Amino acid sequence: MRPGLRGIVIVLGLLAATAVWPDERAADARVAVRAHNVDILVSDTISAHLIDLTAELVPRPGHPLVDLEDGGSFSIRVTAGCARLSADQLTRLFNDRILNYEPRALNDVHFIPEDGAMQVSGGVRLWHRVPPFWLAFSATTDAGVDDDGLIRLTVRDEHLLGLPVGGLLDLAHTPLDALLTVEAPGARVAGDTVIIDTRAVLPGPAIDSRPVSARLSAAGLTVCFKGDATTGAPALPADLDVPGSYLWVQGPRLAALGQEIAPARLLVAPTGKTNDPMLFRLVKSRDQIAAGHIELGIDGRMIIRPGPAQPDTPGQDR
């Protein structure tokens, strides 16, 4: 074990051993989270920008507590706020997650932002196989959410090999799903629309919430959940200076770095004063935390200054 990580584990062990919490093990093991201006990595390449968002981490059946080293130990219930996927983040989500299977109808998809919509381009094979090479396509997408909470990316102005084909498809009464399909967790094509279910489309812990709105802009796809995250729980302690980017985590107990922390009161924030979003791994952040440092307050509060998420992780557009 590296020296930095060994020291962190010792501190966590002392904290767990000296905490006074006689009834906490029988208490609700849900963990409350507040995020402001944070890029959360849910895999090596897929991330989302949390603008202002509150959520609960809920232990899954068979797991007595939330374990931040085990994404299968908990689900996420978003209670309020908004998140955004930039054009680059959408591109990575589609190529590394949604289209990560064979045979597939779409390949090497790229999103290009524009005000109020998004341009998308890539390669296409009709019915997964025709022709035996990828045909260049481009289209414009609009976004919305219906009452069912599913995100709908409606495709229009389709071009194939640079030629407009959207009008021909309309004249032939041929919807997009008659020519191509998407067979991935949380994503499918219906008519001329790509339907995305936020509860299944992202890797990592399951999300048990659905959004109430979605819109496209030059900044990307902004998805909002019911409620105002700036006024909801959990509240950042009043004695803390509000960082430009942070995660505040509190709960009766949780597991991190192989130790149980009880009670849990953790502030994750970058070193120094900056308004740039912190890039942080939601799950398996042991190496990232070990590359930084921890400050321990007299009340048991921990301030984590994480290191880089990983050396080869590119910066995320927002």
ABEGO torsion letter per residue (X at the ends): XBAAAAAAAAAAAAAAAABBBAAAAABBABBBBBBBGBBBBABAABBBBBABBBBBBBBBBGBABBBAABAAABBBBBABEBBBBBAAAAAAAAAAAAABBOBBABBGBBBBBBBGBBBBBEBBBBGGAOBABBBBBBBBBBBBBBAAGBBBBBBBGBBBGGBBAAAAAAAAGBBAAAABBBBBBGBBBBEABBBBBAAAABBEBBBABBBABBBBBAAEBBBBBBEBAAABOBBBBAABBBBABBBBBBBABBBBGGBBBOBBBBBBBBBEBBABBBBBBABGAAAAAAABBBBBBAAGBBBBBBBBABAABBBBBX
